[in-house]
Amino acid sequence: MRIDDALTIADLKEIARGRVPRMFFDYADSGSWTESTYRWNADDLQKIKFEQRVAVNLSNRTLESTMAGRAVAMPVAIAPTGLTGMQHANGEILGARAAAEFGIPFVLSTMSICSIEAVAKATSQPFWFQLYVMKDQEFVENLIGRAETAGCDALVLTLDLQILGQRHKDIRNGLGAPPKFGIGTFAQLAARPRWCMEMLRTKNRSFGNIVGHAKGVSNMASLSTWAAEQFDLELDWDKAKKLRRRWPRKFVVKGIMNVDDALMAADIGADALVVSNHGGRQLDGAPSSISVLESIVDAVGDKIEVHMDGGITSGQDIMRALALGAKGTYIGRSWLYGLGAGGQAGVRRALEILQKELDLTMAFCGERDINNVGSHNLHAPLRW
């Protein structure tokens, strides 16, 4: 199937499956332990039914909105994802370019392959930067300073990864930093010659934000030891508040699944929070993001802008989150499938699919302006 023939995110996923080495495809397409939460994210979205309306003037429809003060073509951002540059060579650069073309935010991960500087040099629009807090305070301060210098207009602080959830697929595939190369690994790479050729043509093959910037980390081998020891187990709301004070632009906290935590996010002065269970990759058995969204919006929606990620693979899913009060959504796997399927063109195709589905769903619900979507567009009360 050609990229242009893909009609759904599922189509792009299958194209990517045939083009990306299994260890990297599985890295994106997996959750922790039994993957229950990973599945519930998508399953619970499908439980939400729409209220169809007819005989409504549907001309001059618009999906334009804002997220954290930034004008967006539709209320969607590309979520931060680690190892993106291993789905496709220069993956973060290509994703940032596609997002800029489309008019939505791109969020670069601390654990990206392409560095902050590489993405900034290759793009013309500001992007957002996602921060993991490490024990090395000098490294964290330098990282924030690099994002500030690059013109990043929002800092997204991820709070739910002080320790790593166990992802069985990664262990079985030998995926680490560096990967454990064996006969199976070489067989995976040999089966994807186009991917290999693209990777040989790029300089971006390590964790660009870390290697050469963190003390004692000069290559992929030394990175493994550093990363295992560096995630800050003492990260708390006091540290989050200090980071809020340090960052001069928009500040977003990600990983909120609880009303009390949402209230704390508002109290420290964050501009927005992201209801997120890390795509089901951390606490397996946690509820789906969509199932806790409404209670968080009810508790803090008048104090802080509420966004959501987790399980979004269609425009209908975006509409469901907006109807329950989210002011913005993030896509992770959906854009990675597009990237793996066809680089920048694949990401653009993923965004086109989501945009068309969202526009049509909004119309069938009798709305012309995405900012007017609300609970009245849902068919019946939810029972999780």
C-alpha positions as CSV (number, residue, x, y, z in Angstrom):
1,M,0.0,0.0,0.0
2,R,1.2,3.5,-0.8
3,I,1.2,6.3,1.8
4,D,-1.4,8.3,-0.2
5,D,-3.7,5.2,-0.3
6,A,-3.8,4.9,3.6
7,L,-7.3,5.8,4.8
8,T,-6.7,5.1,8.5
9,I,-4.0,5.2,11.2
10,A,-4.3,1.4,11.2
11,D,-3.3,1.4,7.5
12,L,-0.2,3.4,8.3
13,K,0.6,1.1,11.2
14,E,0.7,-1.9,8.9
15,I,2.9,-0.1,6.4
16,A,5.3,0.9,9.2
17,R,5.3,-2.7,10.5
18,G,6.8,-3.8,7.2
19,R,9.4,-1.0,7.1
20,V,10.7,-0.6,10.6
21,P,12.9,-3.2,12.4
22,R,10.8,-5.1,14.8
23,M,12.7,-4.0,18.0
24,F,11.9,-0.3,17.2
25,F,8.4,-1.0,15.9
26,D,7.6,-2.9,19.1
27,Y,9.1,-0.1,21.2
28,A,6.4,2.2,19.9
29,D,3.6,-0.5,19.8
30,S,3.8,-1.8,23.4
31,G,2.8,-1.2,27.0
32,S,4.2,-2.4,30.3
33,W,3.6,-5.8,31.8
34,T,0.3,-7.2,30.5
35,E,-0.4,-4.1,28.4
36,S,-3.9,-3.8,30.0
37,T,-3.8,0.0,30.3
38,Y,-2.4,0.3,26.8
39,R,-5.5,-1.6,25.5
40,W,-7.9,0.2,27.8
41,N,-6.8,3.6,26.5
42,A,-8.2,2.7,23.1
43,D,-11.0,0.5,24.2
44,D,-12.6,3.0,26.5
45,L,-12.6,5.7,23.8
46,Q,-14.7,3.4,21.7
47,K,-17.4,3.2,24.5
48,I,-18.2,6.9,24.0
49,K,-21.1,7.4,21.6
50,F,-22.0,10.6,19.7
51,E,-25.3,12.5,19.5
52,Q,-26.0,12.9,15.8
53,R,-27.8,16.0,14.7
54,V,-29.3,16.9,11.3
55,A,-30.7,19.9,9.4
56,V,-28.0,22.1,10.7
57,N,-26.1,24.7,8.6
58,L,-22.7,23.1,8.2
59,S,-21.0,25.7,6.0
60,N,-17.8,27.5,7.0
61,R,-16.6,24.9,9.5
62,T,-13.4,25.5,11.5
63,L,-11.1,23.3,13.5
64,E,-8.8,26.2,14.5
65,S,-8.2,26.6,18.2
66,T,-5.5,27.3,20.7
67,M,-3.3,25.1,23.0
68,A,-1.4,26.7,25.8
69,G,-1.8,30.1,24.2
70,R,-0.6,28.9,20.8
71,A,-2.9,29.1,17.7
72,V,-3.4,25.6,16.2
73,A,-5.0,24.4,13.0
74,M,-6.7,21.7,15.1
75,P,-6.5,21.0,18.8
76,V,-3.8,18.3,18.4
77,A,-0.1,18.3,19.3
78,I,2.6,15.7,18.4
79,A,3.5,14.1,21.6
80,P,7.1,13.6,22.8
81,T,8.3,10.1,22.0
82,G,11.7,8.6,22.8
83,L,13.9,6.9,20.1
84,T,11.8,8.6,17.4
85,G,14.9,8.8,15.1
86,M,15.0,5.1,15.1
87,Q,11.6,4.7,13.6
88,H,12.9,6.7,10.6
89,A,16.2,8.4,10.1
90,N,16.1,12.0,11.3
91,G,12.6,11.2,12.7
92,E,12.3,14.2,15.1
93,I,13.3,16.7,12.4
94,L,10.8,15.2,9.9
95,G,8.0,15.2,12.6
96,A,8.7,18.8,13.5
97,R,8.6,19.9,9.9
98,A,5.3,18.1,9.3
99,A,3.8,19.6,12.4
100,A,5.0,23.1,11.4
101,E,3.5,22.7,7.9
102,F,0.2,21.6,9.4
103,G,0.1,24.3,12.0
104,I,0.2,22.2,15.2
105,P,2.8,21.9,18.0
106,F,5.6,19.4,17.9
107,V,7.0,18.3,21.3
108,L,10.6,17.1,21.3
109,S,11.6,14.4,23.9
110,T,14.6,14.6,26.2
111,M,15.3,11.0,24.9
112,S,15.2,12.0,21.3
113,I,17.8,10.9,18.7
114,C,18.1,14.3,17.0
115,S,19.2,17.0,19.5
116,I,17.4,20.2,20.3
117,E,20.0,22.1,18.2
118,A,19.6,19.7,15.2
119,V,15.8,20.1,15.2
120,A,16.0,23.9,15.7
121,K,18.6,24.2,12.8
122,A,16.4,22.1,10.5
123,T,13.1,23.8,11.2
124,S,11.7,27.4,11.0
125,Q,8.9,27.2,13.6
126,P,9.2,27.1,17.4
127,F,8.7,23.6,19.0
128,W,8.0,22.5,22.5
129,F,10.5,20.6,24.6
130,Q,9.7,17.8,27.0
131,L,11.8,17.5,30.1
132,Y,12.7,14.4,32.2
133,V,14.3,15.4,35.5
134,M,17.6,13.8,36.2
135,K,19.7,13.8,39.4
136,D,22.5,15.7,37.6
137,Q,21.2,19.2,38.2
138,E,23.9,20.9,36.1
139,F,22.8,18.7,33.1
140,V,19.1,19.6,33.7
141,E,19.9,23.3,33.9
142,N,22.0,23.1,30.7
143,L,19.2,21.2,29.0
144,I,16.6,23.8,29.9
145,G,19.0,26.6,28.8
146,R,19.5,24.8,25.5
147,A,15.7,24.6,24.9
148,E,15.4,28.3,25.8
149,T,18.2,29.3,23.4
150,A,16.6,27.2,20.6
151,G,13.4,29.2,21.0
152,C,11.2,26.5,22.4
153,D,8.0,28.3,23.4
154,A,6.8,25.7,25.9
155,L,8.4,23.3,28.4
156,V,6.5,20.1,29.0
157,L,7.6,18.5,32.3
158,T,6.9,14.8,32.5
159,L,6.1,13.6,36.0
160,D,5.3,9.9,35.6
161,L,8.7,8.5,34.7
162,Q,10.9,8.6,37.8
163,I,11.3,4.9,37.3
164,L,10.8,2.8,34.2
165,G,7.9,0.5,33.7
166,Q,8.9,-2.9,32.5
167,R,8.1,-3.5,28.9
168,H,8.5,-7.1,28.0
169,K,8.8,-6.6,24.3
170,D,11.8,-4.4,24.7
171,I,13.5,-6.9,26.9
172,R,12.8,-9.8,24.6
173,N,14.1,-7.7,21.6
174,G,17.3,-6.8,23.4
175,L,16.4,-3.1,23.1
176,G,18.6,-1.0,25.3
177,A,21.2,1.7,25.1
178,P,23.1,0.4,23.3
179,P,20.9,-2.4,21.8
180,K,22.1,-6.0,22.4
181,F,23.1,-7.2,19.0
182,G,22.7,-10.9,18.3
183,I,21.7,-13.1,15.4
184,G,18.0,-12.1,15.8
185,T,18.9,-8.4,15.8
186,F,21.0,-8.7,12.7
187,A,18.2,-10.6,11.0
188,Q,15.7,-7.8,11.8
189,L,18.0,-5.2,10.3
190,A,18.8,-7.3,7.2
191,A,15.1,-7.6,6.6
192,R,14.8,-3.8,6.4
193,P,17.5,-2.7,3.9
194,R,15.8,0.6,3.1
195,W,15.7,1.5,6.8
196,C,19.4,0.6,7.1
197,M,20.4,2.7,4.1
198,E,18.6,5.7,5.5
199,M,20.3,5.3,8.9
200,L,23.7,5.1,7.3
201,R,23.1,8.4,5.6
202,T,22.4,10.3,8.8
203,K,24.7,11.4,11.7
204,N,21.8,11.3,14.1
205,R,22.0,7.8,15.6
206,S,22.5,8.4,19.3
207,F,20.6,10.3,22.0
208,G,21.5,13.7,20.8
209,N,20.4,15.6,23.9
210,I,22.5,13.5,26.2
211,V,25.6,12.1,24.5
212,G,28.3,14.7,24.6
213,H,26.4,16.9,27.0
214,A,26.1,14.8,30.2
215,K,29.2,14.2,32.3
216,G,30.9,10.9,31.4
217,V,28.5,10.1,28.5
218,S,30.5,10.2,25.3
219,N,28.9,7.2,23.5
220,M,26.0,4.9,23.5
221,A,27.7,2.4,25.8
222,S,28.3,4.9,28.6
223,L,24.8,6.2,28.2
224,S,23.3,3.0,29.4
225,T,24.9,3.2,32.8
226,W,24.2,6.9,33.1
227,A,20.5,6.6,32.3
228,A,20.0,3.7,34.7
229,E,21.2,5.9,37.6
230,Q,19.9,9.3,36.6
231,F,16.1,9.5,36.7
232,D,15.3,11.5,39.8
233,L,13.5,9.5,42.4
234,E,13.1,12.6,44.6
235,L,11.2,14.6,42.0
236,D,8.3,16.2,43.8
237,W,6.0,19.2,43.6
238,D,8.5,21.5,45.2
239,K,11.0,20.7,42.4
240,A,8.2,21.1,39.8
241,K,7.4,24.5,41.2
242,K,11.1,25.6,41.0
243,L,11.2,24.5,37.4
244,R,8.0,26.5,36.7
245,R,9.7,29.6,38.2
246,R,12.9,28.9,36.1
247,W,11.1,28.6,32.8
248,P,10.0,32.0,31.3
249,R,7.5,30.7,28.8
250,K,4.5,28.4,28.7
251,F,4.8,25.5,31.2
252,V,2.9,22.2,30.8
253,V,2.9,19.2,33.2
254,K,2.3,15.8,31.8
255,G,1.3,12.5,33.5
256,I,-1.7,13.6,35.6
257,M,-4.3,10.9,36.4
258,N,-5.6,12.1,39.7
259,V,-7.7,15.1,40.8
260,D,-5.3,16.0,43.7
261,D,-2.3,16.0,41.4
262,A,-4.3,18.1,38.9
263,L,-4.9,20.6,41.7
264,M,-1.2,20.7,42.5
265,A,-0.4,21.3,38.9
266,A,-2.7,24.3,39.0
267,D,-1.2,25.5,42.3
268,I,2.4,25.6,41.0
269,G,1.3,27.9,38.2
270,A,1.4,25.5,35.2
271,D,-0.4,26.8,32.1
272,A,-1.7,23.4,31.1
273,L,-1.7,19.8,32.3
274,V,-1.8,16.6,30.2
275,V,-4.1,13.8,31.5
276,S,-1.8,10.9,30.6
277,N,-0.8,7.4,31.7
278,H,2.3,7.5,29.4
279,G,0.5,5.5,26.8
280,G,0.1,2.5,29.2
281,R,3.9,2.2,29.4
282,Q,4.3,2.8,33.1
283,L,1.7,1.6,35.6
284,D,-0.1,-1.3,34.1
285,G,-3.5,-1.6,35.6
286,A,-4.0,2.2,35.8
287,P,-7.3,3.4,34.3
288,S,-7.5,4.8,30.8
289,S,-6.8,8.5,30.3
290,I,-10.2,9.2,28.9
291,S,-12.0,7.6,31.9
292,V,-10.5,10.1,34.3
293,L,-10.5,13.1,32.0
294,E,-14.0,14.4,32.9
295,S,-13.4,14.4,36.7
296,I,-10.2,16.3,36.3
297,V,-11.8,18.9,34.0
298,D,-14.6,19.3,36.6
299,A,-12.1,19.8,39.4
300,V,-9.6,22.2,37.7
301,G,-10.9,23.2,34.3
302,D,-11.5,26.8,35.5
303,K,-8.0,27.0,36.9
304,I,-5.7,25.4,34.3
305,E,-6.0,24.2,30.7
306,V,-6.6,20.5,30.5
307,H,-5.2,18.4,27.6
308,M,-5.2,14.6,27.1
309,D,-3.3,11.8,25.5
310,G,-3.6,8.0,25.3
311,G,-5.2,5.8,22.7
312,I,-6.0,8.5,20.2
313,T,-6.0,6.9,16.7
314,S,-8.8,8.7,14.9
315,G,-10.5,12.1,14.6
316,Q,-13.4,10.5,16.5
317,D,-11.1,10.0,19.4
318,I,-10.1,13.6,19.4
319,M,-13.7,14.6,19.3
320,R,-14.5,12.4,22.3
321,A,-11.7,14.0,24.4
322,L,-12.8,17.5,23.4
323,A,-16.5,16.7,24.3
324,L,-15.4,15.6,27.7
325,G,-13.6,18.9,28.3
326,A,-10.1,18.6,27.0
327,K,-8.8,21.8,25.3
328,G,-6.2,19.9,23.4
329,T,-5.0,16.4,22.6
330,Y,-1.7,14.7,21.9
331,I,-0.9,11.9,19.5
332,G,2.0,9.5,20.1
333,R,1.8,6.2,18.3
334,S,-0.4,7.6,15.5
335,W,2.3,9.9,14.3
336,L,5.0,7.4,14.8
337,Y,3.2,4.9,12.5
338,G,3.0,7.6,9.9
339,L,6.7,8.4,10.4
340,G,7.7,4.7,10.1
341,A,5.5,4.3,7.1
342,G,6.9,7.2,5.1
343,G,8.9,9.8,6.9
344,Q,7.7,13.4,6.7
345,A,5.1,12.5,4.1
346,G,3.8,9.7,6.3
347,V,3.4,12.1,9.3
348,R,1.6,14.5,7.1
349,R,-0.7,11.7,5.9
350,A,-1.5,10.8,9.5
351,L,-2.4,14.4,10.3
352,E,-4.6,14.6,7.2
353,I,-6.5,11.5,8.2
354,L,-7.1,12.8,11.7
355,Q,-8.1,16.2,10.5
356,K,-10.6,14.8,8.0
357,E,-12.1,12.4,10.5
358,L,-12.4,15.2,13.1
359,D,-14.0,17.6,10.7
360,L,-16.6,15.1,9.5
361,T,-17.4,13.9,13.0
362,M,-17.9,17.4,14.2
363,A,-20.2,18.1,11.3
364,F,-22.3,15.0,11.9
365,C,-22.8,16.2,15.5
366,G,-24.1,19.5,14.1
367,E,-21.2,21.7,15.0
368,R,-19.3,24.2,12.9
369,D,-16.7,25.4,15.3
370,I,-14.5,23.0,17.2
371,N,-14.5,25.4,20.2
372,N,-18.2,24.8,20.7
373,V,-17.8,21.0,21.1
374,G,-18.9,19.7,24.6
375,S,-20.8,17.1,26.5
376,H,-24.0,17.9,24.5
377,N,-22.4,16.2,21.6
378,L,-22.3,12.8,23.4
379,H,-25.3,10.4,23.3
380,A,-25.6,9.2,26.9
381,P,-24.0,9.5,30.3
382,L,-20.8,7.5,30.6
383,R,-20.5,4.5,32.9
384,W,-16.8,3.4,33.3
